[in-house]
C-alpha cells in the first residue's frame, strides 16, 4: 500500500511538471531546476538544461521529463 502511495505522488509530480512546462512563465521555466543537487540524475538534468538556451526547448525537455515520470509512476501504481 505504501508503494502505491509513493508512485501516486510521483505521478502527480510528473503531471505537475508537465503542466508547469506548458503554462509557466518564462522566468519560472528558466529557474525550475535550480537548487542543491543530491543525485547524479539531477546533476545530469542541470547540465543538460544549461546546454539548452532556448526557452521552447527547455519547455519541451521539461514536458518530456514530466511525461516520463508520470508514465513510469502510473505503471508502478498498476503493478504494485
PyMOL Python script that loads the backbone (N, CA, C, O; Angstrom):
from pymol import cmd

cmd.read_pdbstr("""\
ATOM      1  N   UNK A   1       0.816  -1.190   0.000  1.00  0.00           N
ATOM      2  CA  UNK A   1       0.000   0.000   0.000  1.00  0.00           C
ATOM      3  C   UNK A   1       0.862   1.257   0.000  1.00  0.00           C
ATOM      4  O   UNK A   1       0.543   2.234  -0.678  1.00  0.00           O
ATOM      5  N   UNK A   2       1.948   1.231   0.758  1.00  0.00           N
ATOM      6  CA  UNK A   2       2.839   2.384   0.808  1.00  0.00           C
ATOM      7  C   UNK A   2       3.498   2.650  -0.529  1.00  0.00           C
ATOM      8  O   UNK A   2       3.751   3.798  -0.894  1.00  0.00           O
ATOM      9  N   UNK A   3       3.774   1.576  -1.258  1.00  0.00           N
ATOM     10  CA  UNK A   3       4.387   1.724  -2.575  1.00  0.00           C
ATOM     11  C   UNK A   3       3.426   2.382  -3.559  1.00  0.00           C
ATOM     12  O   UNK A   3       3.846   3.186  -4.391  1.00  0.00           O
ATOM     13  N   UNK A   4       2.149   2.050  -3.472  1.00  0.00           N
ATOM     14  CA  UNK A   4       1.152   2.679  -4.339  1.00  0.00           C
ATOM     15  C   UNK A   4       1.024   4.166  -4.042  1.00  0.00           C
ATOM     16  O   UNK A   4       0.874   4.969  -4.962  1.00  0.00           O
ATOM     17  N   UNK A   5       1.081   4.538  -2.782  1.00  0.00           N
ATOM     18  CA  UNK A   5       1.014   5.950  -2.411  1.00  0.00           C
ATOM     19  C   UNK A   5       2.245   6.687  -2.927  1.00  0.00           C
ATOM     20  O   UNK A   5       2.132   7.801  -3.437  1.00  0.00           O
ATOM     21  N   UNK A   6       3.413   6.075  -2.797  1.00  0.00           N
ATOM     22  CA  UNK A   6       4.645   6.676  -3.292  1.00  0.00           C
ATOM     23  C   UNK A   6       4.577   6.900  -4.802  1.00  0.00           C
ATOM     24  O   UNK A   6       4.876   7.994  -5.280  1.00  0.00           O
ATOM     25  N   UNK A   7       4.186   5.872  -5.553  1.00  0.00           N
ATOM     26  CA  UNK A   7       4.091   6.011  -7.003  1.00  0.00           C
ATOM     27  C   UNK A   7       3.000   7.000  -7.406  1.00  0.00           C
ATOM     28  O   UNK A   7       3.138   7.696  -8.412  1.00  0.00           O
ATOM     29  N   UNK A   8       1.926   7.070  -6.637  1.00  0.00           N
ATOM     30  CA  UNK A   8       0.865   8.043  -6.920  1.00  0.00           C
ATOM     31  C   UNK A   8       1.380   9.470  -6.749  1.00  0.00           C
ATOM     32  O   UNK A   8       1.064  10.349  -7.551  1.00  0.00           O
ATOM     33  N   UNK A   9       2.167   9.694  -5.712  1.00  0.00           N
ATOM     34  CA  UNK A   9       2.763  11.020  -5.502  1.00  0.00           C
ATOM     35  C   UNK A   9       3.724  11.370  -6.628  1.00  0.00           C
ATOM     36  O   UNK A   9       3.754  12.513  -7.084  1.00  0.00           O
ATOM     37  N   UNK A  10       4.507  10.402  -7.078  1.00  0.00           N
ATOM     38  CA  UNK A  10       5.412  10.649  -8.200  1.00  0.00           C
ATOM     39  C   UNK A  10       4.643  10.940  -9.487  1.00  0.00           C
ATOM     40  O   UNK A  10       5.062  11.782 -10.281  1.00  0.00           O
ATOM     41  N   UNK A  11       3.531  10.254  -9.698  1.00  0.00           N
ATOM     42  CA  UNK A  11       2.711  10.512 -10.887  1.00  0.00           C
ATOM     43  C   UNK A  11       2.142  11.922 -10.843  1.00  0.00           C
ATOM     44  O   UNK A  11       2.122  12.616 -11.860  1.00  0.00           O
ATOM     45  N   UNK A  12       1.683  12.348  -9.680  1.00  0.00           N
ATOM     46  CA  UNK A  12       1.169  13.716  -9.538  1.00  0.00           C
ATOM     47  C   UNK A  12       2.285  14.726  -9.771  1.00  0.00           C
ATOM     48  O   UNK A  12       2.057  15.762 -10.394  1.00  0.00           O
ATOM     49  N   UNK A  13       3.477  14.442  -9.284  1.00  0.00           N
ATOM     50  CA  UNK A  13       4.614  15.313  -9.526  1.00  0.00           C
ATOM     51  C   UNK A  13       4.929  15.410 -11.016  1.00  0.00           C
ATOM     52  O   UNK A  13       5.200  16.500 -11.520  1.00  0.00           O
ATOM     53  N   UNK A  14       4.896  14.285 -11.725  1.00  0.00           N
ATOM     54  CA  UNK A  14       5.143  14.298 -13.166  1.00  0.00           C
ATOM     55  C   UNK A  14       4.102  15.098 -13.921  1.00  0.00           C
ATOM     56  O   UNK A  14       4.432  15.827 -14.857  1.00  0.00           O
ATOM     57  N   UNK A  15       2.847  14.969 -13.522  1.00  0.00           N
ATOM     58  CA  UNK A  15       1.779  15.747 -14.161  1.00  0.00           C
ATOM     59  C   UNK A  15       1.963  17.232 -13.855  1.00  0.00           C
ATOM     60  O   UNK A  15       1.718  18.074 -14.719  1.00  0.00           O
ATOM     61  N   UNK A  16       2.389  17.560 -12.643  1.00  0.00           N
ATOM     62  CA  UNK A  16       2.631  18.955 -12.297  1.00  0.00           C
ATOM     63  C   UNK A  16       3.769  19.538 -13.129  1.00  0.00           C
ATOM     64  O   UNK A  16       3.678  20.682 -13.574  1.00  0.00           O
ATOM     65  N   UNK A  17       4.842  18.770 -13.347  1.00  0.00           N
ATOM     66  CA  UNK A  17       5.962  19.241 -14.164  1.00  0.00           C
ATOM     67  C   UNK A  17       5.493  19.494 -15.597  1.00  0.00           C
ATOM     68  O   UNK A  17       5.878  20.494 -16.204  1.00  0.00           O
ATOM     69  N   UNK A  18       4.670  18.606 -16.140  1.00  0.00           N
ATOM     70  CA  UNK A  18       4.139  18.822 -17.488  1.00  0.00           C
ATOM     71  C   UNK A  18       3.282  20.079 -17.531  1.00  0.00           C
ATOM     72  O   UNK A  18       3.412  20.883 -18.454  1.00  0.00           O
ATOM     73  N   UNK A  19       2.405  20.258 -16.545  1.00  0.00           N
ATOM     74  CA  UNK A  19       1.542  21.432 -16.503  1.00  0.00           C
ATOM     75  C   UNK A  19       2.367  22.710 -16.383  1.00  0.00           C
ATOM     76  O   UNK A  19       2.075  23.713 -17.035  1.00  0.00           O
ATOM     77  N   UNK A  20       3.397  22.661 -15.545  1.00  0.00           N
ATOM     78  CA  UNK A  20       4.256  23.826 -15.336  1.00  0.00           C
ATOM     79  C   UNK A  20       5.040  24.174 -16.603  1.00  0.00           C
ATOM     80  O   UNK A  20       5.269  25.351 -16.880  1.00  0.00           O
ATOM     81  N   UNK A  21       5.450  23.176 -17.367  1.00  0.00           N
ATOM     82  CA  UNK A  21       6.214  23.461 -18.583  1.00  0.00           C
ATOM     83  C   UNK A  21       5.335  24.088 -19.656  1.00  0.00           C
ATOM     84  O   UNK A  21       5.836  24.820 -20.509  1.00  0.00           O
ATOM     85  N   UNK A  22       4.040  23.816 -19.630  1.00  0.00           N
ATOM     86  CA  UNK A  22       3.141  24.380 -20.632  1.00  0.00           C
ATOM     87  C   UNK A  22       2.632  25.756 -20.205  1.00  0.00           C
ATOM     88  O   UNK A  22       2.586  26.671 -21.027  1.00  0.00           O
ATOM     89  N   UNK A  23       2.253  25.920 -18.948  1.00  0.00           N
ATOM     90  CA  UNK A  23       1.589  27.146 -18.517  1.00  0.00           C
ATOM     91  C   UNK A  23       2.484  28.090 -17.733  1.00  0.00           C
ATOM     92  O   UNK A  23       2.055  29.200 -17.418  1.00  0.00           O
ATOM     93  N   UNK A  24       3.696  27.702 -17.407  1.00  0.00           N
ATOM     94  CA  UNK A  24       4.554  28.541 -16.579  1.00  0.00           C
ATOM     95  C   UNK A  24       5.082  29.756 -17.311  1.00  0.00           C
ATOM     96  O   UNK A  24       5.203  29.758 -18.536  1.00  0.00           O
ATOM     97  N   UNK A  25       5.397  30.796 -16.542  1.00  0.00           N
ATOM     98  CA  UNK A  25       6.007  31.987 -17.115  1.00  0.00           C
ATOM     99  C   UNK A  25       7.442  31.674 -17.521  1.00  0.00           C
ATOM    100  O   UNK A  25       8.025  30.685 -17.077  1.00  0.00           O
ATOM    101  N   UNK A  26       8.000  32.528 -18.369  1.00  0.00           N
ATOM    102  CA  UNK A  26       9.348  32.298 -18.876  1.00  0.00           C
ATOM    103  C   UNK A  26      10.366  32.218 -17.738  1.00  0.00           C
ATOM    104  O   UNK A  26      11.233  31.344 -17.743  1.00  0.00           O
ATOM    105  N   UNK A  27      10.266  33.117 -16.773  1.00  0.00           N
ATOM    106  CA  UNK A  27      11.218  33.133 -15.659  1.00  0.00           C
ATOM    107  C   UNK A  27      11.089  31.877 -14.796  1.00  0.00           C
ATOM    108  O   UNK A  27      12.089  31.345 -14.311  1.00  0.00           O
ATOM    109  N   UNK A  28       9.856  31.407 -14.607  1.00  0.00           N
ATOM    110  CA  UNK A  28       9.647  30.205 -13.792  1.00  0.00           C
ATOM    111  C   UNK A  28      10.233  28.973 -14.468  1.00  0.00           C
ATOM    112  O   UNK A  28      10.807  28.110 -13.804  1.00  0.00           O
ATOM    113  N   UNK A  29      10.088  28.890 -15.787  1.00  0.00           N
ATOM    114  CA  UNK A  29      10.617  27.731 -16.511  1.00  0.00           C
ATOM    115  C   UNK A  29      12.137  27.767 -16.522  1.00  0.00           C
ATOM    116  O   UNK A  29      12.781  26.725 -16.397  1.00  0.00           O
ATOM    117  N   UNK A  30      12.719  28.954 -16.670  1.00  0.00           N
ATOM    118  CA  UNK A  30      14.180  29.055 -16.672  1.00  0.00           C
ATOM    119  C   UNK A  30      14.769  28.681 -15.322  1.00  0.00           C
ATOM    120  O   UNK A  30      15.858  28.110 -15.264  1.00  0.00           O
ATOM    121  N   UNK A  31      14.071  28.993 -14.232  1.00  0.00           N
ATOM    122  CA  UNK A  31      14.586  28.731 -12.881  1.00  0.00           C
ATOM    123  C   UNK A  31      14.032  27.459 -12.263  1.00  0.00           C
ATOM    124  O   UNK A  31      14.147  27.273 -11.052  1.00  0.00           O
ATOM    125  N   UNK A  32      13.441  26.586 -13.050  1.00  0.00           N
ATOM    126  CA  UNK A  32      12.687  25.472 -12.483  1.00  0.00           C
ATOM    127  C   UNK A  32      13.543  24.405 -11.815  1.00  0.00           C
ATOM    128  O   UNK A  32      13.065  23.773 -10.873  1.00  0.00           O
ATOM    129  N   UNK A  33      14.766  24.169 -12.241  1.00  0.00           N
ATOM    130  CA  UNK A  33      15.546  23.068 -11.675  1.00  0.00           C
ATOM    131  C   UNK A  33      16.821  23.542 -10.992  1.00  0.00           C
ATOM    132  O   UNK A  33      17.840  22.854 -11.047  1.00  0.00           O
ATOM    133  N   UNK A  34      16.783  24.699 -10.354  1.00  0.00           N
ATOM    134  CA  UNK A  34      17.954  25.162  -9.642  1.00  0.00           C
ATOM    135  C   UNK A  34      17.843  24.813  -8.172  1.00  0.00           C
ATOM    136  O   UNK A  34      16.741  24.652  -7.647  1.00  0.00           O
ATOM    137  N   UNK A  35      18.970  24.697  -7.516  1.00  0.00           N
ATOM    138  CA  UNK A  35      18.988  24.328  -6.101  1.00  0.00           C
ATOM    139  C   UNK A  35      20.068  23.305  -5.849  1.00  0.00           C
ATOM    140  O   UNK A  35      20.931  23.086  -6.699  1.00  0.00           O
ATOM    141  N   UNK A  36      20.030  22.680  -4.697  1.00  0.00           N
ATOM    142  CA  UNK A  36      21.016  21.663  -4.346  1.00  0.00           C
ATOM    143  C   UNK A  36      20.745  20.383  -5.117  1.00  0.00           C
ATOM    144  O   UNK A  36      19.594  19.974  -5.270  1.00  0.00           O
ATOM    145  N   UNK A  37      21.787  19.762  -5.593  1.00  0.00           N
ATOM    146  CA  UNK A  37      21.666  18.515  -6.340  1.00  0.00           C
ATOM    147  C   UNK A  37      22.155  17.382  -5.452  1.00  0.00           C
ATOM    148  O   UNK A  37      23.251  17.435  -4.894  1.00  0.00           O
ATOM    149  N   UNK A  38      21.314  16.348  -5.331  1.00  0.00           N
ATOM    150  CA  UNK A  38      21.650  15.242  -4.456  1.00  0.00           C
ATOM    151  C   UNK A  38      21.927  13.946  -5.194  1.00  0.00           C
ATOM    152  O   UNK A  38      22.423  12.992  -4.594  1.00  0.00           O
ATOM    153  N   UNK A  39      21.616  13.889  -6.488  1.00  0.00           N
ATOM    154  CA  UNK A  39      21.846  12.650  -7.203  1.00  0.00           C
ATOM    155  C   UNK A  39      22.457  12.942  -8.570  1.00  0.00           C
ATOM    156  O   UNK A  39      22.425  14.072  -9.057  1.00  0.00           O
ATOM    157  N   UNK A  40      23.003  11.914  -9.164  1.00  0.00           N
ATOM    158  CA  UNK A  40      23.620  12.041 -10.482  1.00  0.00           C
ATOM    159  C   UNK A  40      22.591  12.446 -11.527  1.00  0.00           C
ATOM    160  O   UNK A  40      22.902  13.208 -12.442  1.00  0.00           O
ATOM    161  N   UNK A  41      21.353  11.935 -11.396  1.00  0.00           N
ATOM    162  CA  UNK A  41      20.294  12.260 -12.349  1.00  0.00           C
ATOM    163  C   UNK A  41      19.972  13.756 -12.335  1.00  0.00           C
ATOM    164  O   UNK A  41      19.781  14.353 -13.394  1.00  0.00           O
ATOM    165  N   UNK A  42      19.911  14.364 -11.157  1.00  0.00           N
ATOM    166  CA  UNK A  42      19.629  15.792 -11.055  1.00  0.00           C
ATOM    167  C   UNK A  42      20.774  16.621 -11.625  1.00  0.00           C
ATOM    168  O   UNK A  42      20.535  17.641 -12.272  1.00  0.00           O
ATOM    169  N   UNK A  43      22.005  16.199 -11.393  1.00  0.00           N
ATOM    170  CA  UNK A  43      23.156  16.904 -11.967  1.00  0.00           C
ATOM    171  C   UNK A  43      23.124  16.818 -13.481  1.00  0.00           C
ATOM    172  O   UNK A  43      23.421  17.798 -14.164  1.00  0.00           O
ATOM    173  N   UNK A  44      22.767  15.656 -14.016  1.00  0.00           N
ATOM    174  CA  UNK A  44      22.673  15.476 -15.464  1.00  0.00           C
ATOM    175  C   UNK A  44      21.595  16.381 -16.056  1.00  0.00           C
ATOM    176  O   UNK A  44      21.802  16.976 -17.114  1.00  0.00           O
ATOM    177  N   UNK A  45      20.458  16.492 -15.395  1.00  0.00           N
ATOM    178  CA  UNK A  45      19.387  17.385 -15.856  1.00  0.00           C
ATOM    179  C   UNK A  45      19.870  18.830 -15.851  1.00  0.00           C
ATOM    180  O   UNK A  45      19.624  19.575 -16.800  1.00  0.00           O
ATOM    181  N   UNK A  46      20.556  19.222 -14.785  1.00  0.00           N
ATOM    182  CA  UNK A  46      21.032  20.599 -14.678  1.00  0.00           C
ATOM    183  C   UNK A  46      22.039  20.921 -15.781  1.00  0.00           C
ATOM    184  O   UNK A  46      21.969  21.988 -16.392  1.00  0.00           O
ATOM    185  N   UNK A  47      22.967  20.011 -16.037  1.00  0.00           N
ATOM    186  CA  UNK A  47      23.952  20.245 -17.091  1.00  0.00           C
ATOM    187  C   UNK A  47      23.310  20.283 -18.475  1.00  0.00           C
ATOM    188  O   UNK A  47      23.702  21.088 -19.320  1.00  0.00           O
ATOM    189  N   UNK A  48      22.341  19.429 -18.706  1.00  0.00           N
ATOM    190  CA  UNK A  48      21.648  19.409 -19.995  1.00  0.00           C
ATOM    191  C   UNK A  48      20.861  20.693 -20.199  1.00  0.00           C
ATOM    192  O   UNK A  48      20.841  21.236 -21.304  1.00  0.00           O
ATOM    193  N   UNK A  49      20.223  21.179 -19.168  1.00  0.00           N
ATOM    194  CA  UNK A  49      19.440  22.398 -19.308  1.00  0.00           C
ATOM    195  C   UNK A  49      20.318  23.611 -19.544  1.00  0.00           C
ATOM    196  O   UNK A  49      19.901  24.543 -20.231  1.00  0.00           O
ATOM    197  N   UNK A  50      21.519  23.626 -18.995  1.00  0.00           N
ATOM    198  CA  UNK A  50      22.410  24.756 -19.256  1.00  0.00           C
ATOM    199  C   UNK A  50      22.902  24.749 -20.696  1.00  0.00           C
ATOM    200  O   UNK A  50      23.277  25.795 -21.225  1.00  0.00           O
ATOM    201  N   UNK A  51      22.905  23.591 -21.333  1.00  0.00           N
ATOM    202  CA  UNK A  51      23.307  23.499 -22.732  1.00  0.00           C
ATOM    203  C   UNK A  51      22.157  23.854 -23.670  1.00  0.00           C
ATOM    204  O   UNK A  51      22.383  24.057 -24.863  1.00  0.00           O
ATOM    205  N   UNK A  52      20.922  23.933 -23.153  1.00  0.00           N
ATOM    206  CA  UNK A  52      19.749  24.238 -23.978  1.00  0.00           C
ATOM    207  C   UNK A  52      19.302  25.658 -23.645  1.00  0.00           C
ATOM    208  O   UNK A  52      18.562  25.847 -22.680  1.00  0.00           O
ATOM    209  N   UNK A  53      19.728  26.663 -24.411  1.00  0.00           N
ATOM    210  CA  UNK A  53      19.430  28.042 -24.042  1.00  0.00           C
ATOM    211  C   UNK A  53      18.026  28.505 -24.412  1.00  0.00           C
ATOM    212  O   UNK A  53      17.506  29.419 -23.772  1.00  0.00           O
ATOM    213  N   UNK A  54      17.400  27.914 -25.411  1.00  0.00           N
ATOM    214  CA  UNK A  54      16.110  28.397 -25.864  1.00  0.00           C
ATOM    215  C   UNK A  54      14.991  27.951 -24.931  1.00  0.00           C
ATOM    216  O   UNK A  54      14.947  26.800 -24.497  1.00  0.00           O
ATOM    217  N   UNK A  55      14.095  28.875 -24.633  1.00  0.00           N
ATOM    218  CA  UNK A  55      13.014  28.598 -23.679  1.00  0.00           C
ATOM    219  C   UNK A  55      12.070  27.527 -24.221  1.00  0.00           C
ATOM    220  O   UNK A  55      11.553  26.721 -23.448  1.00  0.00           O
ATOM    221  N   UNK A  56      11.835  27.502 -25.533  1.00  0.00           N
ATOM    222  CA  UNK A  56      10.947  26.491 -26.107  1.00  0.00           C
ATOM    223  C   UNK A  56      11.535  25.093 -25.935  1.00  0.00           C
ATOM    224  O   UNK A  56      10.812  24.153 -25.607  1.00  0.00           O
ATOM    225  N   UNK A  57      12.829  24.953 -26.151  1.00  0.00           N
ATOM    226  CA  UNK A  57      13.458  23.646 -25.965  1.00  0.00           C
ATOM    227  C   UNK A  57      13.454  23.232 -24.496  1.00  0.00           C
ATOM    228  O   UNK A  57      13.308  22.050 -24.186  1.00  0.00           O
ATOM    229  N   UNK A  58      13.611  24.191 -23.597  1.00  0.00           N
ATOM    230  CA  UNK A  58      13.531  23.862 -22.169  1.00  0.00           C
ATOM    231  C   UNK A  58      12.132  23.396 -21.796  1.00  0.00           C
ATOM    232  O   UNK A  58      11.968  22.446 -21.030  1.00  0.00           O
ATOM    233  N   UNK A  59      11.120  24.074 -22.346  1.00  0.00           N
ATOM    234  CA  UNK A  59       9.748  23.650 -22.078  1.00  0.00           C
ATOM    235  C   UNK A  59       9.503  22.236 -22.587  1.00  0.00           C
ATOM    236  O   UNK A  59       8.886  21.423 -21.899  1.00  0.00           O
ATOM    237  N   UNK A  60       9.985  21.942 -23.787  1.00  0.00           N
ATOM    238  CA  UNK A  60       9.821  20.598 -24.348  1.00  0.00           C
ATOM    239  C   UNK A  60      10.563  19.577 -23.501  1.00  0.00           C
ATOM    240  O   UNK A  60      10.035  18.499 -23.229  1.00  0.00           O
ATOM    241  N   UNK A  61      11.775  19.900 -23.083  1.00  0.00           N
ATOM    242  CA  UNK A  61      12.576  18.996 -22.262  1.00  0.00           C
ATOM    243  C   UNK A  61      11.888  18.739 -20.913  1.00  0.00           C
ATOM    244  O   UNK A  61      11.826  17.598 -20.455  1.00  0.00           O
ATOM    245  N   UNK A  62      11.376  19.797 -20.283  1.00  0.00           N
ATOM    246  CA  UNK A  62      10.667  19.623 -19.013  1.00  0.00           C
ATOM    247  C   UNK A  62       9.400  18.800 -19.192  1.00  0.00           C
ATOM    248  O   UNK A  62       9.067  17.978 -18.339  1.00  0.00           O
ATOM    249  N   UNK A  63       8.689  19.016 -20.301  1.00  0.00           N
ATOM    250  CA  UNK A  63       7.480  18.249 -20.563  1.00  0.00           C
ATOM    251  C   UNK A  63       7.804  16.767 -20.733  1.00  0.00           C
ATOM    252  O   UNK A  63       7.085  15.911 -20.217  1.00  0.00           O
ATOM    253  N   UNK A  64       8.877  16.462 -21.450  1.00  0.00           N
ATOM    254  CA  UNK A  64       9.262  15.062 -21.663  1.00  0.00           C
ATOM    255  C   UNK A  64       9.666  14.411 -20.341  1.00  0.00           C
ATOM    256  O   UNK A  64       9.327  13.254 -20.093  1.00  0.00           O
ATOM    257  N   UNK A  65      10.388  15.144 -19.491  1.00  0.00           N
ATOM    258  CA  UNK A  65      10.757  14.599 -18.177  1.00  0.00           C
ATOM    259  C   UNK A  65       9.507  14.315 -17.352  1.00  0.00           C
ATOM    260  O   UNK A  65       9.401  13.256 -16.732  1.00  0.00           O
ATOM    261  N   UNK A  66       8.560  15.250 -17.339  1.00  0.00           N
ATOM    262  CA  UNK A  66       7.321  15.055 -16.592  1.00  0.00           C
ATOM    263  C   UNK A  66       6.499  13.905 -17.138  1.00  0.00           C
ATOM    264  O   UNK A  66       5.929  13.127 -16.373  1.00  0.00           O
ATOM    265  N   UNK A  67       6.433  13.791 -18.466  1.00  0.00           N
ATOM    266  CA  UNK A  67       5.684  12.696 -19.085  1.00  0.00           C
ATOM    267  C   UNK A  67       6.293  11.349 -18.729  1.00  0.00           C
ATOM    268  O   UNK A  67       5.574  10.410 -18.384  1.00  0.00           O
ATOM    269  N   UNK A  68       7.612  11.252 -18.811  1.00  0.00           N
ATOM    270  CA  UNK A  68       8.291  10.006 -18.468  1.00  0.00           C
ATOM    271  C   UNK A  68       8.054   9.641 -16.998  1.00  0.00           C
ATOM    272  O   UNK A  68       7.769   8.487 -16.676  1.00  0.00           O
ATOM    273  N   UNK A  69       8.175  10.628 -16.119  1.00  0.00           N
ATOM    274  CA  UNK A  69       7.959  10.383 -14.696  1.00  0.00           C
ATOM    275  C   UNK A  69       6.527   9.940 -14.423  1.00  0.00           C
ATOM    276  O   UNK A  69       6.300   9.024 -13.633  1.00  0.00           O
ATOM    277  N   UNK A  70       5.566  10.581 -15.068  1.00  0.00           N
ATOM    278  CA  UNK A  70       4.154  10.214 -14.849  1.00  0.00           C
ATOM    279  C   UNK A  70       3.860   8.815 -15.374  1.00  0.00           C
ATOM    280  O   UNK A  70       3.191   8.031 -14.700  1.00  0.00           O
ATOM    281  N   UNK A  71       4.348   8.492 -16.563  1.00  0.00           N
ATOM    282  CA  UNK A  71       4.069   7.173 -17.143  1.00  0.00           C
ATOM    283  C   UNK A  71       4.693   6.073 -16.302  1.00  0.00           C
ATOM    284  O   UNK A  71       4.034   5.080 -15.993  1.00  0.00           O
ATOM    285  N   UNK A  72       5.950   6.236 -15.930  1.00  0.00           N
ATOM    286  CA  UNK A  72       6.628   5.217 -15.126  1.00  0.00           C
ATOM    287  C   UNK A  72       5.934   5.055 -13.771  1.00  0.00           C
ATOM    288  O   UNK A  72       5.784   3.938 -13.276  1.00  0.00           O
ATOM    289  N   UNK A  73       5.517   6.165 -13.179  1.00  0.00           N
ATOM    290  CA  UNK A  73       4.856   6.089 -11.875  1.00  0.00           C
ATOM    291  C   UNK A  73       3.476   5.437 -11.973  1.00  0.00           C
ATOM    292  O   UNK A  73       3.091   4.672 -11.089  1.00  0.00           O
ATOM    293  N   UNK A  74       2.733   5.731 -13.033  1.00  0.00           N
ATOM    294  CA  UNK A  74       1.421   5.099 -13.204  1.00  0.00           C
ATOM    295  C   UNK A  74       1.570   3.610 -13.432  1.00  0.00           C
ATOM    296  O   UNK A  74       0.776   2.820 -12.921  1.00  0.00           O
ATOM    297  N   UNK A  75       2.583   3.215 -14.197  1.00  0.00           N
ATOM    298  CA  UNK A  75       2.852   1.783 -14.378  1.00  0.00           C
ATOM    299  C   UNK A  75       3.217   1.152 -13.023  1.00  0.00           C
ATOM    300  O   UNK A  75       2.810   0.027 -12.732  1.00  0.00           O
ATOM    301  N   UNK A  76       3.977   1.874 -12.207  1.00  0.00           N
ATOM    302  CA  UNK A  76       4.306   1.381 -10.878  1.00  0.00           C
ATOM    303  C   UNK A  76       3.084   1.213  -9.994  1.00  0.00           C
ATOM    304  O   UNK A  76       3.006   0.253  -9.226  1.00  0.00           O
ATOM    305  N   UNK A  77       2.125   2.133 -10.088  1.00  0.00           N
ATOM    306  CA  UNK A  77       0.891   2.011  -9.307  1.00  0.00           C
ATOM    307  C   UNK A  77       0.110   0.785  -9.761  1.00  0.00           C
ATOM    308  O   UNK A  77      -0.435   0.055  -8.933  1.00  0.00           O
ATOM    309  N   UNK A  78       0.053   0.555 -11.063  1.00  0.00           N
ATOM    310  CA  UNK A  78      -0.712  -0.573 -11.595  1.00  0.00           C
ATOM    311  C   UNK A  78      -0.105  -1.910 -11.161  1.00  0.00           C
ATOM    312  O   UNK A  78      -0.830  -2.821 -10.762  1.00  0.00           O
ATOM    313  N   UNK A  79       1.215  -2.025 -11.238  1.00  0.00           N
ATOM    314  CA  UNK A  79       1.859  -3.306 -10.960  1.00  0.00           C
ATOM    315  C   UNK A  79       2.242  -3.525  -9.500  1.00  0.00           C
ATOM    316  O   UNK A  79       2.696  -4.613  -9.145  1.00  0.00           O
ATOM    317  N   UNK A  80       2.072  -2.525  -8.654  1.00  0.00           N
ATOM    318  CA  UNK A  80       2.449  -2.756  -7.248  1.00  0.00           C
ATOM    319  C   UNK A  80       1.266  -3.225  -6.421  1.00  0.00           C
ATOM    320  O   UNK A  80       1.408  -3.464  -5.222  1.00  0.00           O
TER     321      UNK A  80
END
""", "prot")
cmd.dss("prot")
cmd.show_as("cartoon", "prot")
cmd.util.cbc("prot")
cmd.orient("prot")
